[in-house]
Amino acid sequence: MTDIATVTRSGGRVIRRAERRTGRGTAAPGVLLAIVLTGQFMAVLDAAVVNVAAPAIHADLHATGAGLQLVIAGYVITYAVGLVTGARLGDIIGHRRMFLAGLALFTLASLGCGLAPTPGVLVALRFVQGAGAAAMIPQVLSLIQRSYTGAARAGAMRRYAAVIAGGAVAGQILGGLLVTADVFGSTWRSVFLINVPIGAALLALGARWLPHGAADRSRGLDPAGLALLTPAVLALVLPLVLGQPEHWPLWGWACLVGSAVLFTLFTLVERRLAARGGAPLIPGRVLRLPGVTLGIAALFVTMAVFGGFFFALALHLQGGLGDTPLRAGLTFAPAAATFALVSLNWQRLPARWFGGVIIAGFAGYAAGLLLLAGLLHGGGHGGLGVYLALALTGAGMAAAFSPLMTSVLLQVPVADAADATGVIVTVNQLAIVIGVATFGTLYLNLAGQLPVGGTQAAFRLLSAHAVTVTCVVLAAAAVGGGVLAAIRAAATRRQAQ
């Protein structure tokens, strides 16, 4: 079985030449990209869409507070913990096989979630759904890297970066639409069931069109690294997700300390493995590439601000202002629209401007958050200005995130694409969790207990104060991300000279 593919440009057109002896035909570049990015979009979407559906789940299944939190967090926990492992398994058994296997598991778990009769069953299936996403997502970048070259690869990377953050933005809107639509009386169940027909179609298309790449079993699974990294990530994510609703118990702090110890041991073990000529889970040569480490740090800030911002604002809209899920979801529409617009068009600018675009993006990100703080502090909806502020925030985030993500990924060699994807997407997921834990906790501590059964006037003002302070702190963090981007740009210029 062979699969030899090259992509060139001729007269502005992307041309794919492939020789395949499988009897299945050859996918056009756009078809392959549509398959893998739709899978990526579903996985990212499911980390956010349940937030809006949570009240309906609580009312229908009578889930406890802890159970509801696990419905939301269970997916993120297994998703974040399993990404690096999924990346290495893709190298060993083949990226096409792992993508399809992860997609099948994700789709079946989505069906189970949509039919779950009890909170316990729903929680268990959300963990399974996260495991499916962790198997599927690291393969996306590897399949792109192996199927595109040159300008075509840069365009695919731009869309890849847009989907990662855009899916999370769209999750807020789609969740509100689906819950409010109440299709066939399904209420919250439709946020899971919508994945089933899409997943089934992707499985059929992927089985026919995705390229068969050769597995690289020489790399090995690095059991010592996995034995340390998996519990290290779990010990970090679990208290961050459950700490605030559990009032930051002692076990949570013990987990955080234990996580730091395990990460330190993991670093030592990986360095020794690399020194012996082995294949560590996180290749040090990737982190040593020019601008990669600072780029990942700036990406972390971008997604942490994003996680905290959407969490706090969603709570304020529904709890403080009393908006319905649909209205709360649609409030984010300007941010989604400008994010998509900037993400898909920033590369039209001259290449020498890209570093400046990233820095300007962080500045716009911060300005939008400060404008939002000023509009919401009085306890009102803020009128048209709120939508303008959200549009500026979405555009700033896209200008910071998309070119930065594309720049980092384009520096990664094809052989390390899966490992790099696992690391970067894990960092992005951890950033969202940490953003929700830190900035979300700031909002909740200032606002106090969320009201039940309607919005109280006193809480409305408390929530307005809380979201104002949170937005100001988020803006300061965005400025910090801009500083990191500026340092990275200066260092890259020096190395190029």
C-alpha positions, 0 to 999 in steps of 0.5 A: 500500500502506498500513499505519495502526495505532493501539493503545489501551486499553479496559477493560484490553484492548489494542485494535489498529485497522489498515487494510491494503490488502495482502490479507494480514490483520492481526496481533493485537498479541500475534502481532507481538510473538511473531514479533519477540521469538522472532527476538530470543531465537534471536539472543541465545541463539546468543551463549551456547549454544555455550559449553556445546557447545564441548567436544563440538565439540572432540571431534567435529571435532578443532578447535584451541584457536584454531579453537574460540575462533573458533567461539564468537567469530565470531558475536559479532564480526560480530553486534557489528560489523554492528548499527549498519549493520543498523539504518540499512539497515532505515531505508532498505529497510524494517524488515520486509524487513530483519528477514525477510532477516536471519532467512532468512540466520540460519536458513540459516547455522544449518542449515549450522553444524549440518551443518558437516563441518570446523572451518573451515566451522563458523567461516565459517558462524558469521560468516555467522550473526552477520551475519544476526543483525545484520541482524535484531535492530535491526528488532525495536524499530522494529517494536515502536515503530511498532505499539504506543503508550502502555501497550501499548508499555511492556509490549512494551518490558518483554518486549523487555528481558527477552528480551535478557538472558534469552536469554543466561541460557537459553543456558547451560541449553539448551546443556547440555540439548541436548548431553546429550540427544544427539538422534539422535546429533547431540551438539553439532549440535542447538544449531544445528539447533534454529534451523531449524524455528523460523526457518522458522516465523517466516519464514512467519508474518512474511511474512504478519503483519509490517506493511509500513512505508514505507522512508526512503531520505532518510536515506542510509547514511552511508558515511564513518561506516560506513567508520570505525565498522565497523573501529573496532568490529572492532579493539575486539572482535577482541583482546578475544575472542582476546587471552587465548587468544593470550596478549595479543600485540602486534597485539592492543594495536595494534588497541586503540589503533587502535580508539580513534583510529578512534572519535575520528575517527568522532565528529568525522565524525558531528558534521560530518555532523549540522552539515551537516544530514545523517543520522549513524549515531548521532544526537546528539539521542538521546544528549542525551535526559535520562538516556540516556547515563547509562542506556547506561553503567549498562546497559554495567556490567550486561552486562559483569558478566553476561558475566564472571560466567557465563563464570567460573562456567561454567568453574569448574563444568565445569573446577573441580568436574567437572560435566557440561554438563547439571548446569552448565547446570541450575545456572543455572536459579534465576538464569533463573527469578528473572530471568524473574519479576522482568523480567515483573512489575516494572512492577506496582509504582508508577511512582515506585518504578522508579528505586529498583528499578534501584538496589536491583537493582544492590544485589541483584546485588552481594549475590548475587555476594558470597554466591556468593563466600563459598559457593564459596571452599572448593572445594565445590559450596556446597549449597542456598546456591549456588542461593539466591545465583544466584536473588538474582543473577538477580533483582538483574540483572533489577531493574537491567537491565529497568526501565533498558532500558525507561526508556532505550528509551521516551525514544527517538522512533519515527524514531530507534528503529532507530538507537537499537537498533543503538547500545544492542544494540551496547553490550550486546554489547561489554559482554559481550565486555569482561566476558568479556575482563576478568573472564574473564582475571582468573579464568584468570590466577588458576586457571591452565591448565584441566585436560584429561580430568578435574578435578584436586584441585589445580586444584579449589582454584585454581579455587575461589580464582579464582572467589571473587576474580572474584565479589568484583570483579564485585560491586564493578563492580555497585556501580559500576553502582548509583552510575551509576543513582543519579546518573541518577535524581537528574539525572532528578528535577532535570530534572523539577522 
